[in-house]
């Protein structure tokens, strides 16, 4: 103990912990973190390094480690591929549709279910339920619903004299795929927006209404700006998912017809496991990782900077 003698009463302060105690704490922390770190290195870091290493070799995935070094030929071949250019176009289309259609739709449903309407808890559960289903189950379900001949969608639409080939037509496969993506993921974004809306103090909404603001003006000038951090997070998650989109496409179309719905992950799977060109597939995976990393860094630097600075400031200001 350390004693300060100033004042009528002595103030006793705890003595600093000895070095052995601090060392013991660090050992305890390391032991708790070790299992997670081992799994992270084995399941994340090691595969990334292997993919980066294999991307500069011509390798079929068999016969031990690759030895036929070809430098950047896999990347040169990739960037000159028409299929890869198509993959990038499909990525851009899905990202734009997600930002311009899926997320506003999710926001509208969230605002509706934030109102006091009968059965809103049931609606929230029903709208969120598709997100709980795995991508495989969703893909199988909609491959049956959108089947050209016996699918339920065409059977219903045939009553009105209209049918579609849905996933079998290059002109309709991308809108059909986006329809399935929206059904699957809009509930997730809806819950994010709903949580963000419920964090907005009702006093601000009531003050705007007292000042004469209509429902739209209240949403436009009060609710929407305060939902900014939530919306930015939602956009970030949507874009990252779209870059890595694989499961739904693989189950629904396999990238067809004629590569018209193919994504980078599907192309990687096709070349790596069907054609046994693991080096080329590894190059695709490296490009996917680079796209995700660059987007994440740029987005956080220029779009989410104020949100991150606010979080750091609020944490730093705590006692």
N, C-alpha and C positions, 0 to 999 in steps of 0.2 A: 504493500500500500504506500502511496505517496500522500503526505499531509501538507496542506497549505495553511499557514498560521495567521494569515490576514483575516481580520474581522473578529467579532466576539466569539465565534465558534470555529473550531478547526474543520476544514473541508477535506474529506478523505477521497482521493481519486484512485481508481484501480490501477495497479502497476501494469505496464505493458507485458503481454504474454511472452514467455521465453521463446527462443528460436526453435527449440525442440517441439513445443506445442504447435507453432505455426507449420513446421515441417510435417507434423502428424496430420494436420488438417489437409494439407496438400496431398498427402498420400491417400487419405480417405476419399477426397474428391477424385483423384486419379483412378482409384479402384472402382468407384461407382461409374465413371465415364468409360472405363476400359471396354466392357462388353459392347456398348453402343459404338465406340470407335472401331473396334475390330470388325463388327458387322458392316459399318459404313465403308471401311477400307476394302473389305472383301466384296461387297455387293455394289458399290458405287465407284470408288476410286480405281480399283484394279480393272474392272471391265472398261472403264474409260481409257486407261493407259494401254490396255491390250488392243482396243479399237484403233487408237491413234497409231500404235506400232504396226498393226496389220494393214493400215490404210496405205502404206508406202510399199507394199509387197503384192505380188501376184500370188494368191493363195486360195486353195479350194477348201480350207478348213480341216484337212486330213494330213496325216503323216508328220505330226510334230509341229514345231515352230516354223514359220515361213522363212524361206531363204532366198527367194527370187526377188531381189530388191529392184523396184522400178521407179523409185522417187515419187514425183508428183503426177505420174501418168494417170493414176486413177482419178485424181481431181480434175485433170485436163479433160479426160474422157467424160466425166460427170458434167462439167460446165458446158460442154459442147453437145450434150444429149438433149434431144427434143422432148423425151419423156420427162427429164428433170425440169425443163422449162415449163412443161405442162403442170408438173407438181407445184411449182412456184405460183403459177397462175391460179390453180385450184386453191392453194393456201390463201392467196390474196382475196379471192372471191368469198371464201368461207369466213375470213376475218371481217371483211366489210359487211357481209350479211349478218354476222353475229353482232357487230357493234351497232349497225343501223336498224336491225329488225328484232333479233332475239333479246338483246338487253333492254331496249325500250319497252318491249312487250312484258318482260319480267318486271320492270319498274312499274308499269301501269297496273299489273295484277297485284303487286305488293302494296301500292297505294290504295287499291280497292279493298284489299283484305285488311288494311289497317283501320278501315271504317267499322263502325258498330253495326254489323249486319248479322242476321240470324245464320248460324251454322258456319261462321268464319273459321272456327277451329277445324271443322271437318274439311272445309275447302283447302286449308293450308296443308293438312295431311295428304289429301288427294293430289294436290299439285306437286308436293315434294316427293311423293311415292316413286315416280319414275326414276328419280335420281338414285334411289336405293338399289334399284335393279342393276345387275351387272351389264356391261356393254354386250357381252355374248348373248344373254337372254334377250336384251332389247333388239339385237341384230336378228336373231332367229325369229322373234315375234313379228317384226316388221317385214322380214323376207316372206313370211306367210301372208301378212295383210296386203302387201304390195305386189304379190305374184300376179303376172299379167293375165293368166287364164282363170285361176280359181281363187284369187285373192279377194278378201272381204271388201277392200276399197273399190275394186271394179264392179263387184256385185251390187254394191250400194249405188254407185254412180250410173250403172247401166239402167236403173229405173228412170233416170233423167235423160237417157240416151247419150251418155258420154262415158268414155273409157280411156285409160292411159296405160302405156307400157311401163311407166314409173322407172324402175331400176334397170330395165332392159333397153332403154332408148338413150343414146348419148345426149340428146337434147333435154331430157327430163331427169336424168340421173342425179345431177348436182342439186337441183331444187328438191328432189325427193330425199336426198341425203341430208340436206339442211333441215328439212321438215322433221326427220327423225332426230337429228341433233337438238333441235329446239324442244321437241317433246321430252327428250331425255334430260336436258340441262336447264331449262328455264326455271324449274322449281328451285334449283340450287341458288341461282342468282336472285330469285324472288325472295328467298329467305335471308340472303345477305342484305338486300335493300330493306326488307321489313325490319331486320335488326337495326340497321342504320336509322330508319325512320323513328323507331321507338326510343332511340337515344337522343332525339331532338326534344328539348323541353316544350311541353304543351303551352307554357306561358308565352313563348315567342309566336306560336300560331294564333293564340287568342289575342295577343296584342295587335297583330296584323289585322285580324278580323274586326277588332274594335276600331281600328283606324280606317275601316271601310274597304279593306282589300277583299276582292272576290276570291272564290276558291282557286281559280287559275292563277291569279296574281300572287296569292299566298304560296302556292306551289312553286311558281316561277321565281319569286324573289326571296323566299324564306326557306322552303323545304329543299329545293333543288341545290342551292349553294351549300347548304349544310350537309347534304348527301354527297358532296364532291369527293371526299376521301373514299367513301364506300364505292362510288361509281368507278373511280380510278382503279381500285383493287379488283373490282369485277371485270373491267376491261383487261387488266393484266392477266388474270387467271384464264380468261376466255382465249386470249391470243396464244398464251403458252400451251394451252390444251390443243388448240387448232394446229400448231406447229407439230405436235407429237401425235396427231390423230392417227389411229391405226385400227383399233378393235372393231368399231362400227363398220368401217369401210371394208375390212377384211371379211367380216361375216356377211354383210349385205351384198357386196358386188365383187369383192376380190380385186378392186381397182378397175374393173370393166364397166361397160363394154368398150373394148379398144382403148384402154387406158384413160377413158373419159372421166373417171372418178378417182384416179390414183392419187395418193399422197406420198410424201417422201418416205414415211415409215413403211407403207405398203411396197414401194419400190425397193427399199432396203431388204425387206423380208423376201421378196421375189428373187432378187439377185443372190442373196446370201444363202437361202435354204432350198430354193427350187433349182437354181442354176449353179450352185456351189461356187460362186465367185465372192468369197468372204472378204477378200481385200477390197474389192469395189464396194461391197455393202458397208464395210467399215468406213470407207471414205464418205458415204452418204450419212452415216451416223455422226461422223465428225462435223459435217456441215450442219446437220440438224442441231447438234449441241452448240456450235458456234452461233447459229441464228438465235437460238434461245438465250444464250449468254449475252450477246450483243443487244438484243431487244431488252432484256432485263436490266442491263446496266444503263442503257440510254433512257429507258422509261423511268427508272428510279432517279436518274440524274436530272432529267428535265421535266418530268410530269409529276412524280411523287416527291419531289424535293421538299416542298413545303410541309407535306404530311409527315415525312421522316424527321425534319427539323423540329416540328411541333412535338412529336413523340419524344425526341431526345430532350427537348427543353422541359417538357412536363415531368419526365423522369428525374432530370437533374434538379428540379425545383422541389422535389419531395424531401421531407426531413429525414 
